[in-house]
């Protein structure tokens, strides 16, 4: 849970929950292990949320009473600074019961506090950062004629921010509606030469349908034609970040992406892509990041934030929702990328157009240190043994050659995909706090899987690898093998 990271790293945190007995939103301030102090409360209706989960949530209706903001500002000053950069950051925690308060754009509504806001993840496992080569896919679809935006212009602005990420060689793959293919090529032409930008030709409609039918059914199937197109286009290659520019939808408390029925036509009904299918895509390509941009003219970002929250609950990684209308040039997106991905270190300014779920150590440790040089910069030492974490929060189940190949081997996604799967299984199988018992069978299983993966990495990339691990894996010692 988010409480584990907040407690162990002594983070200044605002907790927002719902009192079911009174239908009130409850705001509390807390730092580290201290007892939360209630700061304010107000009826949930005063936040602009509907009385029922089946009703439409419109971003334009979402607000925070001035009196609540004033009290939160006073409480935030009393919390002090963060022990990790950005030192003026505040961290958001949404403990249950929480209703729909997590879908509000708190970063915009509380911008007056003057501090960057980050949302705490749901498990202390920290994902490994991408290497020097950064591979990104941006998918844009505009299925609603009444609120249609120009995907070519938007994806070009977003691609520009990725390409200009310092310290990285960036390849950006672009996927747009068929009728915007030529315009997208023209829009990104000026940035060619600063990075690799590939605008993919929309898949043939009938061929895409045949591939969808041929794919196996079941809980891990990917059936949406946009997602299958992306998978086919990268041909087994790794994607570090997957970025969608699309409308959101929130129904019965479940968020979804809204895409055109097919990349080749905007006729017929739109398709809804829910979190399970997005998570499967991220796992297959080995992605560490998911970004969702709410396009201009949309009023459905609440659905995107709920989808992002679900993804953050299900897998370690960085998840973000970006408001294009509030950040038309993508400047805040670029600043967020530099905060999370580059050796230049974090920036201290607020990002009101960004909602980001990120591990505190993912922001702080840039770049990832080598195993021998890991700094003891956190208070997570108490968790390393019990939860099988390294000293910087990364999974101790990933061995050296696997960690190296996952970010340094160009092209193949299988090592990164398997690494993300192990992180996700650790998140699912092991407790989120040292106060709970560890299932030794789960530890043994994860050790076996990680050792098997390490041996396959040695076989596939012998020039990249150190000496192979022993045939029979041993549990990590001290959380830092």
Protein Blocks (a to p, Z undefined) as FASTA:
>chain_A
ZZlmmmmnopacddddddfklopacddddehjbccddfbdcdfklnopafbfkbccdfkl
gccdfklmmmmmmmmmmnopafbdcfkbccddddddekjmmmpcfklmmmmnopacdddd
fbfbdcddddfbdcdddddddfbfklcccfklmmmmmmmmmmmpghiacdddddddfklm
mmmmmmmmmmgojaccdddddddfklmmmmmmmpccdjkbcfbfklmmmmmmnnopacfb
dcdddddddeehiacddddfbfkbcgdjdddddfklmmmmmmmnopabdcddddehiacl
mmmmmmmmmmmmmpgcddddddfklmmnommmmmmmmmmmmmnbpafbdcfkbccdddfk
lmmmccdddfklcccfbfklmmmmmnopafkopafkbcfklmmmmmmmghiaklmmmmmm
mmmmmmmmpcfbfkbccdfklmmmmmmmmmmmmmmmmmmmmmlpccdddfbdcddehhiZ
Z
